[in-house]
Amino acid sequence: MVLWRKDLANFSVLEASSQMIVGKLTVAGKGSWVVASVYGSNVAQIRRRLWTDLEKYCSSDLPFIVGGDFNCMISQEEKRGGKKFLVNQGSKDFTNFMISNDLHEVKSMGPKFTWCNNKNGGAHILEKLDRCLINTIAMNHIQITFVKHLSRVASDHCLILLEVFKPLVHSKKMIRHSSNWISHIKSGYGSYLEDESEIQKTITDFFRLKWKFRECNLEGWPNPSSVLNVEDQRLLEVDFCQDELQLVVDSFKRNISPGVDGISFSFIKDFWEIIKEDIWLAVKQFFISGNMDESWKETMIILIPKIKNRQELVHYRPISLCLTVYKLIAKIVLNRMEKVIHKIISND
């Protein structure tokens, strides 16, 4: 399935099969691109047909992007657990396809492996089956090329996100004049640092010390004066339902900053009717098991200036940008707690 916004772009299907959808994407002011979404067979012999079909579009003089689940690995680094990876004809065919057609894999950020067999212990297997390839023409059009591996939600695969038309300043000199970039900082010893690596280390050391684990003495605390009655306890313990998730989605505003996965509440709201069942299955599984996927906990820390003339790290206020699925779960729990918490915590 291929989705696009008609007010921003036009997509015409050139060819479709059980392993791919190829189309011409035309974006106003950005020209035309050939885009292919693939779902490769797990049988190498059948997957050869995919390479043959795609090759017809690789010779075009247009930017070419192909991405999706190729169902194929090319090295041991792309697998963890299970039987040891061995180079086979399938991986050779894939490598030859990329070399022969001037296709380059886009570097990724996020989880290293894009597929999981959802088993525990020694049976746990991780593999990189999903990726994005572009030709040289596309590389010359895109100002920065990297793919985000998003969190697995109600699937054994990670979504992959390629941002094509998001400009980024390359010049280090221009970056230093950006109001969102720390070009210099005063160290704890009073000296000013301008080297990027030294600034990064100083920031890391500062917040690691600030947020380090501290032992707390809980002895001598008074006994609670208020406790929840049986009815309130039952209210907290009742199973979460999909209506509670719907209430959270309806209440959240569109302009909330996304986390490292780039998924905003604008996206959630616009495509809610399509994705709501999958989101609910993922959220429900967390409440049933009590285990949260590690990738859901990934947080981007942003430093917000407190004053104009900031020189030291104490002049910045850190905020955490959590993943949208994490925010959904946290808000569902908070809504449930708000019904009773005023009974055990006073305004004072």
C-alpha positions as CSV (number, residue, x, y, z in Angstrom):
1,M,0.0,0.0,0.0
2,V,1.3,3.5,-0.9
3,L,-0.1,6.7,0.7
4,W,0.5,10.3,-0.3
5,R,-0.9,13.7,0.2
6,K,-2.6,14.9,-3.0
7,D,-2.2,18.6,-2.0
8,L,1.6,18.2,-1.9
9,A,2.4,15.6,-4.5
10,N,1.1,13.4,-7.3
11,F,1.9,9.6,-7.5
12,S,1.2,7.5,-10.5
13,V,1.8,3.7,-10.4
14,L,4.1,2.4,-13.1
15,E,4.0,-1.2,-12.1
16,A,2.8,-3.4,-9.2
17,S,3.4,-7.0,-8.3
18,S,3.4,-9.2,-5.2
19,Q,6.9,-8.0,-4.4
20,M,6.9,-4.3,-5.3
21,I,5.0,-1.1,-6.2
22,V,6.8,1.3,-8.5
23,G,5.6,4.7,-9.3
24,K,6.5,8.2,-10.4
25,L,6.3,10.8,-7.6
26,T,6.0,14.4,-8.7
27,V,6.4,17.1,-6.0
28,A,5.7,20.8,-6.8
29,G,9.0,22.6,-7.1
30,K,11.0,19.4,-6.5
31,G,10.7,17.6,-9.9
32,S,9.9,14.0,-10.5
33,W,11.2,10.9,-8.7
34,V,10.9,7.2,-9.3
35,V,9.9,5.5,-6.0
36,A,9.7,1.8,-5.3
37,S,8.3,0.1,-2.2
38,V,9.3,-3.5,-1.9
39,Y,8.3,-6.6,0.0
40,G,10.8,-9.3,-1.1
41,S,10.0,-13.0,-1.0
42,N,11.9,-15.0,1.6
43,V,12.7,-17.5,-1.2
44,A,15.9,-16.4,-3.1
45,Q,14.8,-17.9,-6.4
46,I,11.5,-15.9,-6.3
47,R,13.3,-12.8,-5.1
48,R,15.4,-12.8,-8.3
49,R,12.3,-11.7,-10.2
50,L,12.2,-8.6,-8.0
51,W,15.7,-7.6,-9.0
52,T,14.8,-8.1,-12.7
53,D,11.7,-6.0,-12.4
54,L,13.4,-3.2,-10.6
55,E,16.3,-3.0,-13.0
56,K,13.9,-1.6,-15.7
57,Y,13.6,1.6,-13.7
58,C,17.2,1.9,-12.5
59,S,18.4,3.1,-15.9
60,S,16.1,6.2,-15.8
61,D,17.7,9.6,-15.6
62,L,15.4,10.5,-12.7
63,P,16.3,10.2,-9.0
64,F,15.4,6.6,-7.9
65,I,14.6,5.5,-4.4
66,V,13.7,1.9,-3.4
67,G,13.0,0.8,0.1
68,G,11.1,-1.7,2.3
69,D,11.5,-5.3,3.4
70,F,14.0,-6.9,1.1
71,N,13.9,-10.1,3.2
72,C,17.7,-10.5,2.7
73,M,20.9,-9.9,4.6
74,I,24.3,-9.4,3.2
75,S,26.6,-9.9,6.2
76,Q,26.9,-11.4,9.7
77,E,26.7,-7.9,11.2
78,E,23.1,-7.8,10.1
79,K,22.1,-10.7,12.4
80,R,22.1,-11.5,16.1
81,G,21.0,-14.8,17.5
82,G,20.0,-18.0,15.8
83,K,22.1,-19.8,13.3
84,K,25.2,-18.1,12.0
85,F,24.8,-16.1,8.9
86,L,26.4,-17.6,5.8
87,V,26.8,-15.9,2.4
88,N,24.5,-17.6,0.0
89,Q,23.3,-17.0,-3.5
90,G,20.5,-14.8,-2.3
91,S,22.8,-12.4,-0.6
92,K,25.1,-12.4,-3.6
93,D,22.2,-11.6,-6.0
94,F,21.2,-8.7,-3.8
95,T,24.8,-7.3,-3.7
96,N,25.2,-7.7,-7.4
97,F,21.9,-5.9,-8.0
98,M,23.0,-2.9,-6.0
99,I,26.4,-2.7,-7.7
100,S,25.1,-3.2,-11.2
101,N,22.5,-0.5,-10.9
102,D,24.4,2.3,-9.1
103,L,22.4,1.9,-5.9
104,H,23.7,3.0,-2.5
105,E,22.3,2.1,0.9
106,V,21.3,5.1,3.0
107,K,22.9,5.3,6.4
108,S,20.5,4.7,9.2
109,M,19.9,5.9,12.8
110,G,17.8,4.2,15.4
111,P,17.7,0.4,16.1
112,K,20.4,-1.5,14.2
113,F,18.1,-4.4,13.5
114,T,14.8,-3.9,11.8
115,W,13.2,-7.3,12.4
116,C,12.6,-9.4,15.6
117,N,11.1,-12.8,16.0
118,N,9.5,-11.7,19.3
119,K,10.9,-14.6,21.3
120,N,12.9,-14.5,24.5
121,G,16.1,-16.0,25.7
122,G,18.2,-18.1,23.4
123,A,15.5,-18.2,20.8
124,H,15.6,-14.4,20.4
125,I,16.7,-13.4,16.9
126,L,17.3,-9.9,15.4
127,E,18.0,-9.2,11.7
128,K,18.3,-6.2,9.4
129,L,15.9,-6.9,6.6
130,D,14.6,-3.4,5.9
131,R,16.6,-0.7,4.2
132,C,16.5,2.1,1.7
133,L,18.6,2.4,-1.5
134,I,19.1,5.5,-3.7
135,N,21.0,6.1,-7.0
136,T,23.6,8.8,-7.5
137,I,21.2,11.2,-9.0
138,A,19.0,11.0,-5.9
139,M,22.1,11.5,-3.7
140,N,22.9,14.8,-5.6
141,H,19.3,16.0,-4.9
142,I,19.1,15.2,-1.2
143,Q,21.0,17.6,1.0
144,I,21.4,15.0,3.7
145,T,20.8,11.3,3.4
146,F,19.9,9.1,6.4
147,V,17.1,6.8,7.3
148,K,15.3,6.6,10.7
149,H,14.5,3.2,11.9
150,L,11.4,3.8,13.9
151,S,10.1,1.8,16.9
152,R,8.4,-1.5,16.3
153,V,4.7,-1.0,17.0
154,A,2.3,-3.9,16.6
155,S,4.7,-5.5,14.1
156,D,7.9,-7.6,14.1
157,H,9.4,-5.0,11.7
158,C,10.6,-1.4,12.3
159,L,9.2,1.3,10.1
160,I,11.8,3.1,8.0
161,L,11.6,6.8,7.4
162,L,13.6,8.7,4.7
163,E,13.3,12.5,4.8
164,V,14.0,13.7,1.3
165,F,13.0,17.4,1.3
166,K,14.2,18.5,4.7
167,P,17.0,21.0,4.2
168,L,20.0,21.0,6.5
169,V,22.9,23.5,6.7
170,H,26.2,21.8,6.0
171,S,28.6,24.6,6.6
172,K,30.1,24.5,10.1
173,K,30.6,28.2,10.0
174,M,26.9,28.7,9.3
175,I,25.9,26.2,11.9
176,R,27.7,28.2,14.5
177,H,25.6,31.2,13.8
178,S,22.4,29.3,14.3
179,S,20.6,30.2,17.5
180,N,19.9,26.5,18.0
181,W,23.6,25.4,18.1
182,I,26.0,25.7,21.1
183,S,29.1,27.2,19.5
184,H,31.0,27.7,22.8
185,I,30.6,26.9,26.5
186,K,32.3,27.7,29.7
187,S,33.8,24.7,31.3
188,G,33.8,23.9,35.0
189,Y,37.4,25.2,35.2
190,G,36.4,28.6,33.9
191,S,37.9,28.2,30.4
192,Y,35.9,28.6,27.2
193,L,35.5,25.6,24.8
194,E,34.8,25.9,21.1
195,D,35.9,22.4,19.9
196,E,32.7,20.4,19.1
197,S,34.0,17.2,20.7
198,E,35.0,19.0,23.9
199,I,31.6,20.7,24.1
200,Q,29.8,17.4,23.7
201,K,31.9,15.8,26.4
202,T,31.4,18.7,28.8
203,I,27.6,18.6,28.3
204,T,27.6,14.8,28.8
205,D,29.7,14.9,32.0
206,F,27.6,17.8,33.4
207,F,24.2,16.0,33.1
208,R,25.6,12.6,34.0
209,L,26.7,14.1,37.3
210,K,23.4,16.0,37.7
211,W,21.2,13.0,37.1
212,K,23.4,10.3,38.7
213,F,21.7,7.8,41.0
214,R,21.4,8.9,44.6
215,E,20.6,6.8,47.6
216,C,17.6,8.1,49.5
217,N,16.9,7.5,53.2
218,L,13.3,6.6,53.7
219,E,13.5,5.9,57.4
220,G,11.5,8.1,59.8
221,W,8.8,9.0,57.3
222,P,5.4,9.4,58.9
223,N,2.7,6.8,58.2
224,P,0.3,7.9,55.4
225,S,-2.7,9.7,56.8
226,S,-4.9,8.8,53.8
227,V,-5.2,5.6,51.9
228,L,-7.4,4.5,49.0
229,N,-10.5,2.6,49.8
230,V,-11.4,-0.7,48.1
231,E,-13.5,1.0,45.4
232,D,-10.7,3.3,44.4
233,Q,-8.3,0.5,44.3
234,R,-10.6,-1.5,42.0
235,L,-10.9,1.6,39.8
236,L,-7.1,1.7,39.4
237,E,-6.8,-2.1,38.8
238,V,-9.5,-2.5,36.1
239,D,-8.2,-3.4,32.6
240,F,-7.4,-0.5,30.4
241,C,-9.7,-0.1,27.4
242,Q,-9.5,1.4,23.9
243,D,-11.8,4.2,24.8
244,E,-9.1,5.5,27.2
245,L,-6.6,5.6,24.3
246,Q,-9.1,7.4,22.1
247,L,-9.6,10.0,24.8
248,V,-5.9,10.7,24.9
249,V,-5.6,11.0,21.2
250,D,-8.5,13.4,21.1
251,S,-7.1,15.6,23.9
252,F,-3.5,15.9,22.6
253,K,-2.7,19.0,20.4
254,R,-1.1,18.7,17.0
255,N,1.9,20.9,17.8
256,I,3.5,18.7,20.4
257,S,7.2,18.1,19.5
258,P,7.9,14.6,18.3
259,G,10.7,12.4,19.6
260,V,13.6,10.7,17.8
261,D,11.2,8.7,15.6
262,G,9.8,11.9,14.1
263,I,6.2,10.7,14.4
264,S,4.0,13.7,15.4
265,F,0.5,13.9,16.8
266,S,-0.5,15.5,13.5
267,F,0.4,12.3,11.8
268,I,-1.4,10.2,14.5
269,K,-4.6,12.3,14.2
270,D,-4.5,12.4,10.3
271,F,-4.1,8.7,9.9
272,W,-5.9,7.5,13.1
273,E,-8.6,5.6,11.4
274,I,-5.9,3.5,9.6
275,I,-3.5,2.9,12.5
276,K,-5.6,3.0,15.6
277,E,-6.1,-0.8,15.8
278,D,-2.3,-1.4,15.5
279,I,-1.6,1.3,18.1
280,W,-4.1,-0.2,20.5
281,L,-2.6,-3.7,20.1
282,A,0.8,-2.4,21.0
283,V,-0.4,-0.4,23.9
284,K,-2.6,-3.2,25.2
285,Q,0.4,-5.6,25.0
286,F,2.4,-3.3,27.2
287,F,-0.4,-3.2,29.9
288,I,-0.8,-6.9,29.8
289,S,2.9,-7.9,29.9
290,G,4.3,-4.9,31.9
291,N,7.3,-5.0,29.5
292,M,8.1,-2.0,27.3
293,D,10.2,-2.3,24.2
294,E,13.6,-0.6,24.9
295,S,13.3,1.5,21.7
296,W,10.1,3.1,23.0
297,K,12.1,4.6,25.9
298,E,14.5,6.5,23.6
299,T,14.4,10.2,24.5
300,M,15.9,13.2,22.8
301,I,17.2,15.8,25.3
302,I,17.0,19.4,24.0
303,L,18.7,22.3,25.8
304,I,16.5,25.4,25.9
305,P,18.3,28.7,26.7
306,K,17.1,30.4,29.9
307,I,18.8,33.8,29.1
308,K,20.2,35.6,26.0
309,N,23.8,35.7,27.0
310,R,24.3,32.0,27.9
311,Q,27.8,31.0,28.7
312,E,27.5,28.1,31.1
313,L,25.4,24.9,31.1
314,V,23.3,26.2,34.1
315,H,22.0,28.8,31.6
316,Y,20.2,26.0,29.7
317,R,17.0,24.1,30.7
318,P,16.9,20.5,29.4
319,I,13.6,19.1,28.1
320,S,13.0,15.5,27.1
321,L,11.2,14.7,23.8
322,C,9.7,11.2,24.2
323,L,8.3,9.0,21.5
324,T,4.7,9.4,20.7
325,V,3.7,5.9,21.7
326,Y,5.4,6.5,25.1
327,K,3.4,9.7,25.6
328,L,0.2,7.9,24.8
329,I,0.9,5.2,27.5
330,A,2.0,7.8,30.0
331,K,-1.1,9.9,29.5
332,I,-3.4,6.9,29.8
333,V,-1.9,6.0,33.1
334,L,-2.0,9.7,34.3
335,N,-5.7,10.0,33.4
336,R,-6.4,7.0,35.5
337,M,-4.4,8.2,38.5
338,E,-5.9,11.7,38.4
339,K,-9.3,10.2,39.4
340,V,-8.0,9.3,42.9
341,I,-4.6,10.9,43.5
342,H,-6.2,14.0,45.1
343,K,-7.5,11.7,47.9
344,I,-4.0,10.8,49.1
345,I,-2.0,13.9,48.3
346,S,-3.1,17.2,49.8
347,N,-2.7,20.6,48.1
348,D,-0.2,21.5,50.8
